[in-house]
């Protein structure tokens, strides 16, 4: 009986003992894994420290993070017709008389003038709010003339420079930006130096200004904003000025005043806006009398889904050239009276698949024909397709039609634009 019990016990074998060599290898692997883990941790800390030093150097005394982004774009174009600019046409010109080069109806070329650089600052707390800053610069700053100067040579130009402080229910901004009363812009890679629908319903001009506003909380927010804007007519210099060429609106010695009330919803790419705005300004005539620049506007930015969005602006007013080409870039009638104008634009944006953007829209500026303006109306329509594969490459194709009315009839321009480049 004792033998029967002892047999199974004896049959159980003990696991073989590990040799000292195996133990040594295992210990070495464990030590190596530990060292690798510590090295990875040190590398992570080093990367964080390097990034912090870079931010501090870039941010100087503010110690805030700066982010550089931009687009390097080649716009190759073919323009059919006589226009104010061959690479970004906004107005169709009357037929020229005689053998001058401007009488040629058409042009083909390419330019990098619509490349853009953006420097953004975000994140430093101030007085319980958050400070944000942005500078946009492109190379659409001028047209060179003369010996050795290429007419469409890229020249740097500051577009937007703004700093703001945002709280939960208020915000303040100081800088140069689009008018508060038309703070919605159409999308285009073919019309960036002069925004799409300029002189055809888009009051876009970047002006120095101070804004302040309050808003409620919640998913649907009521917002009330006001702005003091640097006065500007976009021309109309008083005759006789040879040294101190002061704009006629600056001679009035009072700022433009703008206000807006609206509804806001969503955040970031899904941020929406429906608002009504009013603009009031003053322009000094050569006689010293004051004329009024004024407008009432309505604007919409409505992301319906992640792949569908509507944008639109409409306005009615007078003497609006200084806000970005209102009145087909005319402030006054031939008799010197402020030119009344009605205009606006609308655009539909569709993103059918990742990286693809399809856009189509039209704009119009329609001055009062009873005042006898030189340019009676201006209409633009553009359709475009853009494909982005990450940051490289960007490819796009667009076609625009411009129709400008004169007393002698309507002149048209067709513009085909191919764009390629990189975004970073």
Secondary structure, 3 states (H helix, E strand, C coil): CHHHHHHHHHHCCCCCCCCHHHHHHHHHHHHHHHHHHHHHHHHHHHHHHHHHHHHHHHHHHHCCCEEEEEEEEEEEEEEECCECCCCCCCCECCCCCCCCHHHCCCEEEEECCCCEEEEEEEEEEECCEEEEEEEEEECECCCCCCCCCCCCCCECEEEEEEEEEECCCEEEEEEEECCHHHCCCCCCCCCCCCCCCECCCECCCCEEEEEEEEECCCCEEEEEEEEEECCCCCCCCCCCCCCCCCCCCHHHCCCEEEEEEEEEECCHHHCEEEEEEEEEEEEECCCCCEEEEEEEEEEEEEEEECCEEEEEEEEEEECCHHHCCHHHHCCECCCCCECEEEEEEEEEEECCCCCEEEEEEEEEEEECHHHCCCCCEEEEEEEEEEEECCCEEEEEEEEEEEEEEECCEEEEEEEEEEEEEEEC
